[in-house]
C-alpha cells in the first residue's frame, strides 16, 4: 500500500507540473523547453525554508512565488522573441538554473539538499493534499480556459499580430501566462521536494522538461483533461513496467514523434475525432441530426 500511495502522490505532482506548462504552451502558445527550472525553483525555495525551521504551509506559497517571479523575468524576455527563439531562450534558462545550483554551496551544490522535513500529514494525508491541489489546479485551468483571459490566450496562440490589432494587450497576457504557469510548477516542485525528502541538480534537468512537454503533447496541447490523464499514465507506467523505466526518455521521445506524426491533437484530439465519427454514424443510421 505504501508503494501505491507514493506512486499516486508522484502522479498528482506530475499533473500539477504538466498543467502549469499547458497554461503557457497549450493556452497561450508560448513554447517552453525549460519548465523544469521553475519546478526546481519552487523545490529549492521551499527546501531552503523548511530545512531552516520554516513551516511547510508557509514554504508552499513561498516556493510558488519564487517560481512565479522567475517566470515573470523569463516572460519579459519572451516579449522580444517568438517560436523557435523562445524555445531556445527557455532551454537556456533551464541550463542556467542547473549551472547556478551546482555552483552555490548554499543550495547544496552537486550534493543537493538532504533531510527535507516531513510536512507531518502522514503518507495518506500527504497524498490527499497532492490530489486535492491537482484537482484545484485542473479546476482553475478549466475556469481560465473559458474566461475572457482564456479567449485572449487563444487569440495570442493563433496569431499575436492579429491579437494586437484587435486591441488585446499581448505583452500583459504573455506575462500573466508565464507567471501563473511557472507558479503552478513551483507548487509541484515544493510538493516533490517534501515527498522525496531530497533534491539535487539532476532532479530538474533538461530531460525533466522534455518529460513535461511530452505529457502536454501526448494529452493534447491545450486540453486540461487530456494533459492530466497523460501525466498520470506517463508517471505510473514506467514504475509498473520496470523494462520501460530503463528507457523512459526513449519512450517519451517515441511518444512525441508518434503524436506529432499521427495525431497532433494528442489523446484529446483522438477523443474528439471518435466523437465526431460516432455522431456521423448516428446521423447516417437515423437520418436525423441529434441536438
Backbone bond lengths (Angstrom), bond angles and torsions (degrees), N, CA, C in turn:
res aa  C-N    CA-C-N  psi(-1)  N-CA   C-N-CA  omega(-1)  CA-C   N-CA-C  phi
1 X - - - 1.465 - - 1.528 111.36 -
2 X 1.332 115.82 -35.81 1.462 120.43 179.02 1.524 111.21 -60.16
3 X 1.328 115.91 -40.66 1.466 120.60 -179.69 1.519 110.96 -64.68
4 X 1.328 117.35 -43.82 1.458 121.53 -179.43 1.527 111.02 -64.26
5 X 1.327 116.88 -38.79 1.467 120.72 178.78 1.523 110.26 -63.93
6 X 1.327 116.47 -44.58 1.464 120.88 178.36 1.522 110.97 -61.55
7 X 1.318 115.79 -42.63 1.465 120.69 -178.85 1.531 111.19 -63.86
8 X 1.324 116.96 -43.85 1.461 120.20 179.28 1.534 111.41 -68.24
9 X 1.324 116.45 -32.58 1.464 119.75 176.64 1.521 110.40 -64.97
10 X 1.331 116.66 -45.92 1.462 120.66 178.75 1.528 111.18 -64.50
11 X 1.332 116.38 -36.28 1.470 119.89 177.79 1.525 110.61 -65.04
12 X 1.327 117.03 -41.40 1.459 120.51 177.79 1.516 111.99 -63.44
13 X 1.326 116.38 -39.45 1.465 120.82 177.55 1.528 110.14 -64.02
14 X 1.337 116.64 -41.45 1.467 120.97 178.22 1.527 110.97 -62.46
15 X 1.333 117.07 -38.83 1.466 120.85 178.06 1.527 110.33 -60.44
16 X 1.326 117.06 -45.52 1.465 121.00 -179.70 1.520 110.72 -62.04
17 X 1.337 117.04 -47.31 1.464 121.06 -178.89 1.525 111.20 -63.02
18 X 1.334 117.00 -43.69 1.473 120.94 -178.39 1.523 111.17 -67.07
19 X 1.321 117.71 -38.10 1.462 120.45 178.94 1.533 110.88 -68.03
20 X 1.330 116.77 -31.39 1.461 119.38 174.48 1.517 111.39 -63.71
21 X 1.331 116.50 -43.63 1.467 120.49 177.13 1.526 110.91 -67.50
22 X 1.321 116.51 -36.29 1.461 120.76 179.50 1.533 111.25 -62.22
23 X 1.314 115.89 -33.69 1.469 119.63 178.45 1.528 110.42 -63.95
24 X 1.326 116.25 -39.34 1.466 120.73 -178.54 1.523 111.06 -77.88
25 X 1.319 116.00 -52.34 1.466 121.39 -174.08 1.525 112.67 -85.86
26 X 1.330 116.44 -44.08 1.451 120.23 -176.61 1.506 113.87 -75.79
27 X 1.329 116.82 -43.73 1.458 120.48 -177.30 1.527 112.06 -82.26
28 X 1.338 115.94 -47.09 1.465 120.09 -171.13 1.523 113.67 -102.86
29 X 1.335 117.25 -6.25 1.459 120.11 175.70 1.510 115.46 73.68
30 X 1.354 117.59 20.28 1.462 121.30 -179.95 1.532 109.18 -97.98
31 X 1.312 117.06 111.75 1.469 121.37 -176.01 1.521 110.32 -71.79
32 X 1.328 116.05 126.28 1.464 120.99 179.02 1.519 109.85 -126.81
33 X 1.320 116.02 122.20 1.468 121.76 177.10 1.524 111.52 -111.42
34 X 1.326 115.80 17.32 1.467 119.03 179.95 1.509 112.28 -132.03
35 X 1.341 116.53 30.46 1.467 120.31 -174.21 1.521 112.02 -63.38
36 X 1.324 117.23 -28.73 1.466 119.83 179.80 1.519 112.05 -63.35
37 X 1.334 117.51 -24.09 1.470 120.05 177.99 1.522 110.76 -64.33
38 X 1.316 117.80 -39.89 1.463 121.42 179.61 1.526 110.28 -73.61
39 X 1.302 115.83 -36.74 1.467 122.95 172.51 1.530 108.88 -56.62
40 X 1.338 114.75 -46.60 1.461 120.03 179.50 1.519 113.10 -69.56
41 X 1.335 117.58 -34.87 1.461 120.90 179.28 1.525 110.52 -61.46
42 X 1.330 116.05 -41.97 1.458 119.51 176.82 1.512 111.62 -64.83
43 X 1.333 116.14 -42.62 1.461 120.65 -179.35 1.527 111.41 -63.44
44 X 1.322 116.78 -48.43 1.468 120.28 -178.87 1.521 111.37 -66.99
45 X 1.339 116.66 -41.01 1.454 119.45 -179.68 1.518 111.88 -60.40
46 X 1.328 116.69 -45.40 1.460 120.61 -179.57 1.520 111.64 -71.25
47 X 1.342 116.94 -40.49 1.463 120.09 -179.30 1.526 111.63 -62.66
48 X 1.329 116.83 -38.95 1.463 119.83 177.63 1.526 111.40 -62.41
49 X 1.323 116.17 -34.11 1.468 119.91 -179.62 1.522 111.66 -76.18
50 X 1.337 116.77 -50.58 1.464 118.93 -174.63 1.530 112.53 -69.71
51 X 1.323 118.45 -30.00 1.466 119.80 176.35 1.529 111.86 -73.51
52 X 1.320 116.46 -9.39 1.466 121.19 175.82 1.524 112.05 -111.88
53 X 1.328 115.54 21.82 1.458 120.23 170.32 1.514 116.85 95.59
54 X 1.329 118.08 -0.68 1.462 120.53 179.55 1.527 109.39 -78.51
55 X 1.330 116.45 143.15 1.454 121.77 -179.72 1.525 111.76 -63.21
56 X 1.331 115.76 144.70 1.462 121.42 176.33 1.522 110.92 -57.67
57 X 1.315 116.96 -36.86 1.459 121.23 -176.37 1.525 112.48 -69.88
58 X 1.315 116.96 -22.15 1.461 120.79 172.24 1.526 110.88 -87.79
59 X 1.331 115.74 -33.54 1.465 120.38 -179.39 1.521 112.05 -69.54
60 X 1.332 117.16 -30.44 1.468 120.70 -178.48 1.531 112.10 -61.10
61 X 1.331 119.62 -54.72 1.477 118.46 176.52 1.526 112.68 -67.61
62 X 1.349 116.55 -30.43 1.464 119.32 179.48 1.523 110.83 -64.84
63 X 1.331 117.00 -41.44 1.466 120.71 177.17 1.514 111.68 -62.90
64 X 1.330 116.16 -39.22 1.465 120.21 177.54 1.525 110.76 -64.44
65 X 1.330 116.72 -39.77 1.472 120.86 179.57 1.526 111.38 -66.31
66 X 1.329 116.83 -40.79 1.468 120.72 178.48 1.524 110.15 -61.31
67 X 1.334 116.55 -48.22 1.463 120.54 -179.90 1.526 110.88 -65.21
68 X 1.331 116.92 -40.82 1.456 120.45 179.25 1.520 112.57 -64.37
69 X 1.334 115.94 -38.38 1.465 119.74 178.06 1.523 111.01 -65.24
70 X 1.339 116.19 -42.14 1.464 119.72 176.01 1.520 110.66 -63.51
71 X 1.322 116.54 -39.49 1.459 120.35 177.95 1.516 112.20 -63.99
72 X 1.324 116.45 -35.43 1.464 120.59 178.36 1.523 110.74 -64.73
73 X 1.336 115.87 -39.01 1.467 120.10 177.62 1.529 110.42 -64.63
74 X 1.321 116.12 -44.30 1.469 120.06 178.17 1.525 109.86 -66.16
75 X 1.323 116.44 -36.02 1.452 120.36 177.11 1.515 112.21 -60.58
76 X 1.317 116.38 -37.26 1.470 120.05 176.86 1.527 110.59 -61.38
77 X 1.336 115.89 -38.42 1.465 119.70 177.30 1.522 110.72 -68.04
78 X 1.330 116.67 -31.52 1.461 120.28 -177.84 1.521 112.06 -68.71
79 X 1.316 117.16 -17.31 1.456 119.87 -179.87 1.528 111.81 -68.13
80 X 1.311 116.80 -20.70 1.462 120.80 -175.72 1.522 113.20 -106.82
81 X 1.326 116.86 -6.27 1.466 120.12 -179.70 1.522 109.47 -132.62
82 X 1.340 115.48 156.47 1.462 120.18 179.97 1.521 110.64 -139.46
83 X 1.327 114.27 161.75 1.459 123.49 169.02 1.537 112.09 51.93
84 X 1.325 118.09 -120.64 1.471 121.05 -175.48 1.523 111.79 -61.16
85 X 1.328 117.32 -37.44 1.457 120.10 -179.17 1.529 110.98 -67.75
86 X 1.330 116.67 -34.91 1.461 120.09 176.06 1.518 110.31 -67.18
87 X 1.328 116.86 -40.88 1.462 120.85 178.16 1.531 110.58 -59.59
88 X 1.339 116.60 -43.52 1.462 120.60 179.24 1.521 111.21 -66.16
89 X 1.344 116.08 -38.84 1.468 120.56 179.09 1.518 111.03 -62.17
90 X 1.330 117.14 -47.85 1.462 120.01 -179.24 1.529 111.40 -67.67
91 X 1.333 116.56 -33.61 1.465 119.50 175.02 1.524 109.71 -61.97
92 X 1.335 115.95 -42.21 1.457 120.36 178.25 1.518 112.18 -62.15
93 X 1.332 116.94 -37.31 1.464 120.66 177.47 1.519 110.23 -61.48
94 X 1.334 116.14 -40.41 1.458 119.96 178.27 1.521 112.38 -61.60
95 X 1.329 116.89 -46.14 1.467 120.41 178.93 1.534 111.06 -67.11
96 X 1.334 116.27 -36.77 1.468 120.11 178.64 1.525 110.67 -63.99
97 X 1.323 116.49 -41.66 1.469 120.54 179.30 1.527 110.81 -60.07
98 X 1.328 116.34 -46.67 1.469 120.20 -179.89 1.530 110.54 -63.35
99 X 1.339 116.31 -40.89 1.463 119.98 179.02 1.513 112.38 -61.89
100 X 1.321 116.96 -42.90 1.474 121.43 179.36 1.522 110.16 -64.73
101 X 1.323 117.09 -45.18 1.466 121.04 -178.72 1.528 110.88 -61.53
102 X 1.325 116.53 -42.02 1.469 119.81 -178.59 1.529 112.22 -64.12
103 X 1.323 117.12 -30.41 1.463 121.22 -173.84 1.523 113.63 -92.09
104 X 1.324 117.81 -10.28 1.462 120.70 -175.31 1.530 111.05 -101.66
105 X 1.326 116.02 111.34 1.463 119.81 178.13 1.523 111.55 -63.34
106 X 1.330 116.85 -30.24 1.463 120.45 179.26 1.520 111.84 -63.77
107 X 1.338 116.25 -23.70 1.461 121.57 178.36 1.530 111.90 -99.99
108 X 1.314 116.11 11.18 1.458 120.52 177.61 1.507 114.68 93.24
109 X 1.342 117.14 -10.43 1.457 120.53 179.65 1.516 112.25 56.26
110 X 1.320 116.03 -141.47 1.458 121.53 -179.74 1.523 112.34 -65.12
111 X 1.334 116.69 -27.86 1.461 121.02 -175.73 1.518 113.04 -78.98
112 X 1.322 117.12 -20.17 1.454 120.27 -179.84 1.518 112.44 77.79
113 X 1.317 115.83 -166.65 1.464 122.17 -178.92 1.523 108.61 -113.57
114 X 1.341 115.58 123.10 1.455 121.51 -179.22 1.526 110.95 -102.64
115 X 1.313 115.23 172.64 1.464 123.36 171.49 1.523 112.41 51.04
116 X 1.321 116.47 45.96 1.464 120.55 175.49 1.528 107.30 -69.54
117 X 1.323 118.03 128.93 1.473 120.81 -173.15 1.528 113.46 -61.28
118 X 1.312 114.52 148.41 1.461 121.01 175.62 1.531 109.18 -76.39
119 X 1.321 118.52 138.51 1.471 120.16 179.91 1.527 114.08 -65.13
120 X 1.338 116.01 -15.53 1.462 118.86 176.97 1.520 114.51 85.35
121 X 1.318 117.72 20.40 1.459 121.15 -179.07 1.523 112.76 -99.60
122 X 1.323 117.00 -7.97 1.452 120.15 -173.57 1.524 109.73 81.93
123 X 1.321 117.52 162.67 1.463 120.87 -176.10 1.527 111.13 -63.52
124 X 1.314 117.37 -47.37 1.459 120.72 -178.61 1.523 111.11 -67.71
125 X 1.333 116.53 -41.92 1.463 120.29 179.69 1.516 112.29 -62.34
126 X 1.340 115.97 -38.64 1.469 119.24 179.30 1.525 110.47 -68.58
127 X 1.339 117.52 -39.20 1.454 119.75 177.23 1.528 110.52 -61.85
128 X 1.331 116.54 -41.53 1.467 120.17 178.91 1.527 110.28 -62.14
129 X 1.336 117.08 -41.40 1.466 121.00 177.99 1.523 110.60 -59.39
130 X 1.329 116.65 -46.76 1.468 121.23 -179.24 1.527 110.79 -62.49
131 X 1.325 117.00 -44.97 1.466 121.11 -179.45 1.526 110.64 -63.90
132 X 1.319 116.94 -41.04 1.470 120.44 178.32 1.523 110.63 -63.75
133 X 1.327 116.78 -44.79 1.468 119.66 178.85 1.528 111.21 -64.40
134 X 1.331 116.97 -37.83 1.472 120.01 177.03 1.530 109.95 -63.13
135 X 1.329 116.70 -41.10 1.457 120.41 176.99 1.514 112.23 -63.94
136 X 1.329 116.72 -39.76 1.470 120.42 178.92 1.527 111.19 -66.32
137 X 1.327 116.74 -40.17 1.467 120.32 178.10 1.527 110.26 -65.26
138 X 1.331 116.81 -40.86 1.469 120.60 177.81 1.530 110.42 -63.65
139 X 1.337 116.92 -43.48 1.462 120.81 179.25 1.529 110.84 -63.90
140 X 1.332 116.25 -41.06 1.468 120.34 177.64 1.524 110.36 -63.36
141 X 1.334 116.80 -40.59 1.463 120.62 -179.98 1.528 111.00 -63.52
142 X 1.336 116.14 -42.32 1.462 120.00 178.72 1.529 111.16 -64.75
143 X 1.330 115.64 -42.28 1.469 119.54 177.99 1.522 110.64 -62.87
144 X 1.334 115.43 -44.87 1.462 120.15 -178.76 1.526 110.98 -63.49
145 X 1.320 116.70 -39.53 1.460 120.91 -178.43 1.524 111.72 -62.13
146 X 1.335 117.06 -31.92 1.461 121.39 -177.73 1.525 113.10 -96.45
147 X 1.319 117.01 1.66 1.460 121.00 -178.18 1.524 110.68 -90.04
148 X 1.323 115.65 174.29 1.470 120.39 176.66 1.519 111.12 -61.39
149 X 1.349 117.00 -32.48 1.457 119.83 177.71 1.525 110.27 -67.94
150 X 1.339 116.54 -37.98 1.457 120.14 177.59 1.515 112.05 -63.10
151 X 1.339 116.74 -38.89 1.462 120.09 177.36 1.530 110.97 -65.37
152 X 1.331 115.76 -36.86 1.462 119.72 176.95 1.525 110.74 -66.14
153 X 1.343 116.19 -40.56 1.463 120.08 176.42 1.527 110.87 -60.01
154 X 1.333 116.12 -43.58 1.471 120.32 179.26 1.525 111.15 -58.82
155 X 1.326 115.53 -43.49 1.462 120.02 -179.03 1.523 110.78 -63.82
156 X 1.327 116.58 -40.87 1.469 120.72 179.64 1.523 110.35 -67.03
157 X 1.335 116.32 -41.13 1.466 120.26 179.41 1.526 110.96 -63.41
158 X 1.326 116.95 -36.74 1.469 120.45 -179.38 1.524 111.58 -71.83
159 X 1.338 116.85 -48.62 1.472 120.35 -177.64 1.526 108.82 -165.98
160 X 1.320 116.21 106.84 1.465 120.58 -178.06 1.521 112.52 -60.69
161 X 1.318 116.85 -41.62 1.467 120.34 -177.16 1.528 111.40 -64.07
162 X 1.342 115.76 -42.80 1.462 119.49 178.20 1.519 111.05 -65.87
163 X 1.332 116.44 -40.86 1.465 120.37 178.02 1.526 110.68 -59.74
164 X 1.316 116.28 -41.13 1.459 120.57 178.71 1.523 110.91 -65.03
165 X 1.314 117.19 -38.22 1.459 121.93 -178.44 1.529 112.56 -66.53
166 X 1.338 116.80 -31.03 1.469 119.40 -179.45 1.524 112.22 -90.40
167 X 1.323 117.21 8.56 1.458 120.94 171.65 1.514 116.39 99.36
168 X 1.333 118.33 8.25 1.468 120.68 178.14 1.522 109.75 -79.98
169 X 1.315 116.10 130.86 1.464 121.48 178.00 1.530 108.30 -77.05
170 X 1.323 115.95 85.37 1.463 121.71 -173.55 1.524 111.83 -58.09
171 X 1.313 117.80 -44.43 1.463 121.05 -177.73 1.524 111.46 -59.55
172 X 1.331 115.94 -45.77 1.467 119.41 -177.97 1.522 111.40 -63.49
173 X 1.333 116.86 -42.71 1.462 119.46 -177.33 1.523 111.92 -71.69
174 X 1.317 117.89 -34.71 1.466 119.89 176.43 1.524 110.57 -65.54
175 X 1.325 116.48 -41.15 1.461 119.66 177.13 1.525 110.77 -64.45
176 X 1.334 116.58 -39.93 1.462 119.86 179.11 1.527 110.75 -63.52
177 X 1.327 116.82 -40.96 1.470 120.52 179.68 1.520 110.76 -62.70
178 X 1.324 116.95 -45.78 1.462 119.80 179.98 1.523 111.12 -65.36
179 X 1.323 117.43 -42.99 1.463 120.31 -178.30 1.527 111.18 -63.54
180 X 1.333 117.06 -46.36 1.466 119.97 -178.52 1.521 111.85 -70.30
181 X 1.335 116.96 -44.80 1.455 120.15 -178.70 1.514 113.00 -63.15
182 X 1.320 116.62 -39.99 1.465 119.64 -179.57 1.527 111.75 -76.60
183 X 1.331 117.76 -31.07 1.468 120.07 175.29 1.525 110.09 -64.68
184 X 1.333 116.53 -39.36 1.472 120.52 176.30 1.523 110.33 -63.87
185 X 1.339 116.63 -40.79 1.472 120.18 175.79 1.524 110.19 -61.66
186 X 1.329 116.63 -37.01 1.463 120.62 177.55 1.515 112.28 -62.00
187 X 1.327 117.21 -39.60 1.469 121.50 176.37 1.526 109.51 -60.15
188 X 1.337 116.00 -45.32 1.465 119.84 177.98 1.524 111.05 -60.68
189 X 1.336 116.96 -40.16 1.459 120.73 179.15 1.517 112.55 -63.25
190 X 1.327 116.80 -42.05 1.468 121.14 177.65 1.529 109.97 -60.16
191 X 1.318 116.10 -46.79 1.465 120.74 -179.09 1.532 111.45 -63.96
192 X 1.338 115.99 -38.54 1.466 120.25 178.92 1.530 110.84 -64.58
193 X 1.323 116.72 -45.09 1.465 120.62 -177.94 1.526 111.32 -60.41
194 X 1.323 116.80 -40.10 1.459 119.79 -176.97 1.518 112.77 -86.37
195 X 1.323 116.42 -6.66 1.460 120.36 171.28 1.522 110.21 -86.91
196 X 1.316 116.65 -47.13 1.469 121.59 -176.80 1.523 111.79 -80.90
197 X 1.321 117.32 -28.30 1.476 125.11 -178.91 1.529 113.14 72.54
198 X 1.337 115.92 7.76 1.466 120.44 177.24 1.526 108.24 -152.08
199 X 1.328 115.21 139.30 1.467 119.89 172.80 1.528 108.79 -136.66
200 X 1.330 115.14 146.90 1.453 121.55 177.28 1.514 109.95 -147.28
201 X 1.321 117.65 172.28 1.476 120.92 -178.05 1.525 113.47 -55.12
202 X 1.333 117.02 -36.48 1.461 120.02 -176.89 1.531 112.90 -71.05
203 X 1.333 116.27 -11.87 1.462 119.35 -179.17 1.525 112.42 -76.04
204 X 1.351 116.71 -15.97 1.464 119.39 -171.78 1.532 112.04 -134.18
205 X 1.326 115.61 36.54 1.459 120.74 -178.27 1.516 113.33 -84.26
206 X 1.323 114.67 -172.92 1.461 121.67 -178.08 1.536 112.95 -58.87
207 X 1.347 119.49 -39.06 1.474 118.89 178.20 1.530 112.95 -57.59
208 X 1.351 117.00 -35.19 1.462 119.78 178.89 1.530 110.60 -67.85
209 X 1.332 116.74 -36.87 1.469 119.89 176.49 1.522 111.06 -63.64
210 X 1.333 116.29 -41.41 1.464 120.67 178.85 1.523 110.74 -66.16
211 X 1.331 116.27 -37.71 1.467 119.69 178.72 1.528 110.42 -61.83
212 X 1.333 116.95 -42.28 1.469 120.33 179.11 1.529 110.69 -66.59
213 X 1.329 115.88 -41.00 1.459 119.41 178.11 1.526 110.47 -63.54
214 X 1.326 116.93 -37.67 1.465 120.79 178.13 1.525 110.64 -63.59
215 X 1.318 117.36 -39.66 1.468 120.96 178.02 1.528 110.87 -60.73
216 X 1.342 115.68 -43.03 1.465 120.51 -179.98 1.525 110.75 -66.52
217 X 1.332 116.77 -45.17 1.470 120.91 -177.41 1.525 111.52 -68.53
218 X 1.326 117.14 -43.07 1.458 120.30 -178.98 1.527 110.62 -68.11
219 X 1.325 116.98 -40.60 1.459 119.95 179.19 1.511 112.83 -68.91
220 X 1.325 116.46 -32.02 1.455 120.78 -177.58 1.516 109.27 121.71
221 X 1.319 117.11 107.97 1.459 121.48 -176.13 1.528 110.12 -57.64
222 X 1.322 115.56 121.24 1.455 121.16 -179.16 1.512 114.28 94.52
223 X 1.328 118.22 -11.59 1.465 121.86 -179.70 1.524 110.25 -91.29
224 X 1.315 117.57 123.44 1.465 121.27 -179.11 1.529 110.65 -72.28
225 X 1.332 116.82 -51.49 1.461 120.43 -179.41 1.517 112.54 -64.19
226 X 1.323 116.50 -41.38 1.453 120.44 -179.25 1.516 112.35 -63.81
227 X 1.332 116.47 -43.71 1.469 120.97 -179.82 1.527 110.64 -66.17
228 X 1.334 116.81 -42.23 1.464 120.37 179.07 1.532 110.57 -62.30
229 X 1.325 116.56 -43.68 1.471 120.80 179.07 1.525 110.78 -63.04
230 X 1.330 116.60 -45.65 1.463 120.31 -179.60 1.525 111.30 -63.29
231 X 1.324 117.08 -38.24 1.466 120.85 179.63 1.520 111.00 -62.91
232 X 1.327 116.42 -41.82 1.472 120.11 179.01 1.523 110.33 -65.33
233 X 1.330 116.59 -49.43 1.478 120.68 -176.87 1.523 110.84 -63.47
234 X 1.329 117.01 -43.45 1.466 120.18 -175.79 1.522 112.42 -75.66
235 X 1.326 117.51 -13.28 1.462 120.92 172.87 1.523 110.86 -88.96
236 X 1.315 115.49 -42.89 1.469 120.45 -175.40 1.523 111.99 -75.52
237 X 1.336 117.47 -41.42 1.463 121.25 -173.12 1.535 113.89 -56.25
238 X 1.344 119.76 -49.03 1.473 118.66 179.78 1.517 113.34 -61.43
239 X 1.348 117.26 -28.55 1.468 119.86 178.71 1.518 111.44 -76.43
240 X 1.315 116.07 -34.08 1.460 119.38 178.50 1.520 112.31 -76.15
241 X 1.329 116.24 -34.86 1.459 121.04 -179.27 1.529 108.39 -110.97
242 X 1.317 116.47 95.80 1.455 121.00 -174.52 1.528 112.37 -61.41
243 X 1.336 117.14 -29.64 1.466 120.05 177.87 1.523 109.87 -63.97
244 X 1.341 116.08 -39.05 1.459 121.04 179.28 1.519 110.78 -68.68
245 X 1.334 116.85 -35.36 1.462 121.10 -176.23 1.526 112.02 -57.62
246 X 1.324 116.95 -34.79 1.458 120.33 -178.74 1.524 112.28 -70.28
247 X 1.316 115.79 -20.90 1.469 120.12 -177.86 1.536 110.28 -122.44
248 X 1.328 115.59 38.47 1.461 120.38 -173.76 1.523 112.23 -60.42
249 X 1.326 117.03 -45.34 1.464 120.09 -179.51 1.529 111.11 -65.80
250 X 1.324 116.04 -37.66 1.462 119.82 176.36 1.524 110.24 -62.71
251 X 1.334 116.00 -41.18 1.467 120.78 178.02 1.515 110.92 -62.35
252 X 1.343 116.88 -45.75 1.454 120.32 -179.79 1.528 111.34 -62.69
253 X 1.332 115.59 -41.06 1.467 119.38 178.13 1.514 112.06 -63.43
254 X 1.335 115.85 -41.98 1.473 120.29 179.00 1.528 110.81 -65.36
255 X 1.328 116.88 -39.24 1.462 120.53 178.16 1.521 111.32 -64.15
256 X 1.344 116.06 -43.69 1.460 119.84 178.08 1.521 111.32 -60.09
257 X 1.339 115.48 -44.89 1.465 119.46 179.73 1.526 110.66 -62.33
258 X 1.332 116.03 -45.55 1.470 120.07 -177.55 1.518 111.35 -64.32
259 X 1.332 116.87 -41.33 1.463 120.29 -179.67 1.517 110.78 -65.81
260 X 1.331 116.66 -47.65 1.460 119.80 -178.75 1.531 112.21 -64.52
261 X 1.336 115.95 -30.08 1.471 119.90 -177.95 1.522 112.40 -82.95
262 X 1.337 116.58 -44.22 1.456 119.53 -170.41 1.536 114.42 -108.23
263 X 1.329 117.36 -24.08 1.470 119.41 -179.10 1.520 109.79 -151.57
264 X 1.337 117.38 79.40 1.476 120.60 -177.98 1.525 113.35 -57.54
265 X 1.330 116.93 -22.08 1.469 120.39 178.07 1.513 113.85 -83.24
266 X 1.335 117.69 1.11 1.453 121.56 179.16 1.521 112.77 67.23
267 X 1.338 115.55 -160.04 1.459 120.25 -179.58 1.520 111.32 -62.98
268 X 1.332 116.59 -37.96 1.466 120.05 179.00 1.522 110.76 -63.06
269 X 1.324 117.04 -37.94 1.459 120.87 177.53 1.510 111.76 -65.47
270 X 1.339 116.59 -39.35 1.466 119.99 177.55 1.526 111.19 -63.10
271 X 1.335 115.69 -42.55 1.467 119.71 179.91 1.528 110.49 -62.58
272 X 1.340 116.32 -43.92 1.467 119.32 178.47 1.530 110.73 -62.23
273 X 1.332 116.08 -40.23 1.469 120.16 178.87 1.521 111.47 -63.37
274 X 1.329 117.23 -43.13 1.463 121.15 178.88 1.526 111.00 -63.82
275 X 1.329 116.91 -40.13 1.464 120.05 178.99 1.522 110.89 -64.96
276 X 1.322 115.74 -40.61 1.472 119.42 178.88 1.523 110.88 -63.19
277 X 1.337 115.67 -43.47 1.464 119.58 179.44 1.516 111.20 -65.62
278 X 1.340 116.32 -41.13 1.460 120.39 179.24 1.521 110.35 -62.92
279 X 1.334 116.43 -40.93 1.455 120.57 177.59 1.514 111.30 -63.58
280 X 1.328 116.51 -38.91 1.466 120.66 177.97 1.510 111.73 -65.04
281 X 1.349 116.06 -38.96 1.460 119.76 178.76 1.534 110.97 -64.95
282 X 1.355 116.37 -39.59 1.456 119.62 179.23 1.525 111.59 -64.98
283 X 1.344 115.85 -40.97 1.461 120.37 178.85 1.526 110.50 -64.15
284 X 1.345 115.67 -43.02 1.456 120.04 179.47 1.518 111.70 -63.66
285 X 1.349 115.98 -36.22 1.463 119.56 -176.80 1.524 112.08 -77.31
286 X 1.326 118.07 -36.07 1.458 121.05 -174.32 1.536 112.92 -102.29
287 X 1.324 115.86 -21.10 1.453 119.71 -176.34 1.509 112.91 74.69
288 X 1.346 116.94 11.87 1.470 121.64 -179.03 1.521 109.77 -122.74
289 X 1.317 113.85 146.93 1.463 119.34 174.09 1.518 107.40 -94.24
290 X 1.334 115.59 114.94 1.466 119.23 -177.60 1.515 109.97 -76.82
291 X 1.358 117.12 141.48 1.455 120.55 178.93 1.515 111.47 -68.80
